[in-house]
Every structure is written in C-alpha cells, then in structure tokens.
Amino acid sequence: MEFLILIIAGVVVYYLYVTLQEYLKNPMQKNSRESEEIFDYSSKEDPYKNLEFQEGQEIQRFSHTELGVMLEIIKRIPQKEKNAEVIEKIVKNFIEQYVAIYPDMQKDSTKANEFFLEQPTDKSLVDVASEFLSFSYAEYKKRLRFVEFLLMLLYLDGVLSEDKKEFLLDVASVLELDNEDFNKIYDAYEQQFEKLEAESDTEENNISLEEAIKAQINIFDSKNISKDLLEDALRIRKSLK
C-alpha cells in the first residue's frame, strides 16, 4: 500500500514539474493578450477617433476636437451679432494660429471656418466648457489664455455688459481657473478699457482692423507665455473706434 502511494505521489510531482516547465517558457501568454486588448491605448490618443461618422459628417467629427470645442464656446458669446464680421475675422486668425502650432490640424482649417459659421449645438455652455477642460486638463496656461481671448472678444464694443460677465464667469468657473489669476486679468481689462473709452479719438489710433488682428500674439505658442494679450485687445478696439 505504501509503495502504491509513493508511485501516485511520484506521478503527481512529475506532472507538476512538467506543468511548471511549460509555464516558465511562456508565463504570461494568455494574460498578456487580455491586457493588450483592454489597455492598448495612449494618454495622448484622441478620445473621439473611434467614433463612427457617416460619409459627409466631417464637420460633426471636427466638433469633437479641441479646436472645435473652443469655437463652439466662442459661438455662444452674448451679443455676438453686433460684431459678427469683426469676430469672424479674428476667429479666422485664431484658427490659423492654432494650426500653426498643431500642424496635424491643418487639414481641418477649412472645416473649422465652416463650423464656426454654423449655429451652436444643443449642448449647454457648461457641457461644452467641460469638454475643453478635458482636452486641456494638463495645460492650465492654455485655459487661462483662452479665457483672456474671450475677454478680448467681449470688449470689442468697449462695454462688458452683465450678460457678457455672466458668460465669462461661467466659462472660467468650469475651466477651474484660480480666482487670483482670473481677477488679475479681469481687473486689468476693465481698467484699461474704461480708460480707452474715455479718451478722444486721436490720429495714433488710426490702425486698420486687419493690421491689428495680424499683430495679435499667438496665444498657443509657448514663446508668448509672458507677452501681454491686453495690448493686442486695446489695439483691435482702437481700430474700431
């Protein structure tokens, strides 16, 4: 009986030994494949690239890009129709500056201009701003600069009405801007634009809108991080007085 038990034990040990050898040759074959299928993505990957769009829906696809989301926010500026032509020119330059820094978007520049002329989607401003936050979550300076760009557009007629203030505050809040950073920009614009509107028109203010727009710094270029967009905003406003 003891001899039989020893034989059975030997067989079991041999089987375990053979199984172990096979495992050591390729220990993670199955699990590695499962992991690859589940986690095969990059943090830089466009989260919308796998969405299915039918032929002719390029504009819809574009609306799910960072540039598309920013343009969707700009579309919602209060009283935009008052300065529609001016804003359209500024936004065209804005698009050119963006694709200059992100050349992969160059092919979408035409779609971007077409998209901006379309009516806003049914999404709420909060939802759209939240999308931009997702795109730029690790780029605080970009979000801060974009809000300053919005402030420039809001001051095109020299007045920041209550509905414009509410719009700006809603966007800034969703984008998680620091109160001190936001207030610093807001106060500077308020002070300088009040001063500008109180001034009489002078010859030195005679600069064309096109020249003023082209002189605007590229807010997406890291080399311009310390340059003041306020001066550009004042120059554009002067060209309209």
C-alpha positions in Angstrom: 0.0 0.0 0.0 2.8 2.4 0.9 4.5 1.5 -2.4 1.3 2.5 -4.3 1.1 5.8 -2.5 4.7 6.5 -3.4 4.0 5.8 -7.1 1.0 8.1 -7.1 3.0 10.8 -5.4 5.7 10.5 -7.9 3.3 10.8 -10.8 1.8 13.9 -9.3 5.2 15.5 -8.7 6.2 14.7 -12.3 3.0 16.3 -13.7 3.6 19.4 -11.6 7.2 19.6 -12.8 6.2 19.4 -16.5 3.4 22.0 -16.0 5.9 24.3 -14.3 8.4 24.0 -17.1 5.7 24.9 -19.7 4.6 27.9 -17.6 8.2 29.2 -17.3 8.6 29.0 -21.1 5.7 31.5 -21.6 4.3 32.5 -18.2 2.0 35.4 -19.3 0.8 34.4 -22.7 -2.9 34.4 -22.0 -3.0 37.3 -19.5 -0.7 39.4 -21.7 -3.1 39.2 -24.6 -6.0 40.0 -22.5 -4.2 43.0 -21.0 -3.3 44.2 -24.5 -6.9 44.1 -25.6 -8.1 46.0 -22.6 -5.3 48.6 -22.1 -3.9 49.2 -25.6 -4.3 53.0 -25.7 -2.2 56.1 -25.2 -3.0 59.0 -23.0 -2.4 61.3 -26.0 -5.0 59.4 -28.1 -7.9 61.3 -29.4 -10.9 60.0 -27.3 -13.2 60.6 -30.3 -11.2 59.0 -33.0 -13.1 55.7 -32.7 -16.5 57.3 -33.0 -18.2 56.2 -36.2 -19.3 59.0 -38.5 -21.1 58.5 -41.8 -19.7 60.0 -45.0 -20.3 63.7 -45.2 -20.1 64.1 -41.4 -16.6 65.6 -41.2 -18.0 68.7 -39.5 -19.5 66.6 -36.8 -16.2 64.8 -36.3 -14.5 68.2 -36.1 -16.8 69.4 -33.4 -15.3 66.7 -31.1 -11.7 68.2 -31.4 -10.2 70.7 -29.0 -10.3 73.4 -31.7 -13.9 72.6 -32.4 -14.9 72.8 -28.7 -13.2 76.2 -28.4 -15.0 77.5 -31.4 -18.3 76.2 -30.0 -17.7 78.3 -26.9 -16.9 81.4 -29.0 -20.1 80.9 -30.9 -22.1 81.5 -27.7 -20.7 84.9 -26.9 -23.6 87.2 -25.9 -24.5 89.9 -28.5 -22.1 88.3 -31.0 -24.2 89.5 -33.9 -23.3 93.2 -33.1 -19.7 92.5 -34.1 -20.2 89.4 -36.3 -17.9 90.4 -39.2 -15.1 91.5 -36.8 -15.4 88.4 -34.7 -15.3 86.2 -37.9 -12.0 87.9 -39.0 -10.5 87.5 -35.5 -11.6 83.8 -35.3 -10.1 83.1 -38.8 -6.8 84.4 -37.5 -7.3 82.4 -34.3 -7.7 79.2 -36.3 -4.6 80.0 -38.4 -2.6 80.5 -35.2 -3.8 77.2 -33.7 -3.0 75.1 -36.8 0.5 76.8 -36.9 1.2 75.2 -33.5 -0.7 72.0 -34.1 0.0 71.2 -37.8 -1.9 67.9 -37.7 -5.0 70.1 -37.6 -4.0 71.9 -40.8 -6.3 69.7 -42.9 -9.2 70.8 -40.7 -8.7 74.5 -41.1 -11.4 74.8 -43.8 -13.8 72.8 -41.7 -13.0 75.0 -38.7 -14.1 78.1 -40.5 -17.2 76.4 -41.8 -18.0 75.0 -38.4 -17.8 78.5 -36.8 -20.4 79.8 -39.1 -22.9 77.1 -38.2 -25.4 77.6 -35.4 -24.4 76.4 -31.9 -25.3 72.9 -31.0 -27.9 71.9 -28.4 -25.3 71.4 -25.7 -25.2 73.7 -22.7 -22.3 76.1 -22.3 -21.2 74.2 -19.2 -21.1 70.9 -21.1 -19.0 72.5 -23.9 -16.6 74.2 -21.5 -16.3 70.8 -19.7 -15.2 69.2 -22.9 -12.5 71.9 -23.3 -11.4 71.3 -19.7 -10.9 67.6 -20.6 -8.8 68.4 -23.6 -6.6 70.9 -21.8 -6.6 69.5 -18.3 -2.8 69.5 -18.0 -2.5 72.8 -19.8 -3.6 75.5 -17.3 -2.0 78.3 -19.1 -3.8 77.4 -22.3 -7.2 77.6 -20.5 -6.2 80.9 -18.9 -5.1 82.4 -22.2 -8.3 81.2 -23.9 -10.5 83.0 -21.3 -8.4 86.1 -21.9 -9.1 85.8 -25.6 -12.8 85.6 -24.8 -12.4 88.7 -22.8 -10.9 90.5 -25.8 -13.8 89.5 -27.9 -16.3 90.6 -25.3 -14.8 94.0 -25.2 -14.9 94.6 -28.9 -17.6 97.2 -28.5 -15.9 98.7 -25.4 -18.6 97.6 -23.0 -18.8 94.5 -20.8 -22.5 94.1 -20.1 -23.9 91.9 -17.4 -24.8 89.0 -19.8 -21.2 89.1 -21.0 -19.8 89.0 -17.5 -22.1 86.0 -16.7 -20.9 84.2 -19.8 -17.2 84.8 -18.9 -17.7 83.8 -15.3 -19.5 80.6 -16.3 -16.6 79.5 -18.6 -13.9 80.5 -16.2 -15.6 78.5 -13.4 -15.9 75.3 -15.4 -12.3 75.6 -16.6 -11.1 75.7 -12.9 -9.2 78.9 -13.1 -7.6 80.3 -10.0 -9.6 83.3 -8.7 -6.4 85.4 -8.3 -5.3 84.7 -11.9 -8.8 85.4 -13.3 -9.3 88.6 -11.3 -5.9 89.9 -12.3 -6.8 89.6 -16.0 -10.4 90.9 -15.5 -9.4 93.9 -13.5 -6.6 94.9 -15.9 -9.0 94.7 -18.9 -11.7 96.7 -17.0 -9.3 99.4 -16.0 -7.6 99.8 -19.4 -10.8 99.6 -21.5 -12.6 102.2 -19.3 -9.6 104.5 -19.8 -9.6 103.8 -23.6 -13.3 104.6 -23.9 -12.8 107.9 -22.1 -10.1 109.0 -24.4 -10.9 111.1 -27.5 -10.0 109.6 -30.9 -6.5 110.6 -32.0 -4.5 110.1 -35.1 -2.3 107.5 -33.5 -5.4 105.3 -33.1 -5.8 105.1 -36.8 -4.8 101.5 -37.5 -6.7 99.1 -39.7 -8.5 96.2 -38.2 -6.6 93.7 -40.4 -3.3 95.1 -39.2 -4.4 94.9 -35.6 -5.5 91.3 -35.9 -2.4 90.2 -37.7 -0.3 91.8 -34.9 -2.0 89.7 -32.3 0.3 87.3 -30.5 -0.3 83.6 -30.9 -1.7 82.5 -27.5 -0.9 78.9 -28.3 2.8 79.5 -28.8 4.7 78.8 -25.5 7.2 81.5 -26.5 4.5 84.1 -26.0 3.6 83.0 -22.5 4.9 86.2 -20.9 3.6 88.6 -23.6 0.6 90.7 -22.9 -2.6 90.0 -24.9 -4.2 93.1 -23.4 -2.2 95.4 -25.7 -3.5 93.5 -28.7 -7.0 93.7 -27.4 -6.7 97.5 -27.0 -5.2 97.9 -30.4 -8.1 96.0 -32.0 -10.6 98.1 -30.1 -8.8 101.3 -31.2 -9.1 100.2 -34.9 -12.9 100.0 -34.4 -13.4 103.4 -32.8 
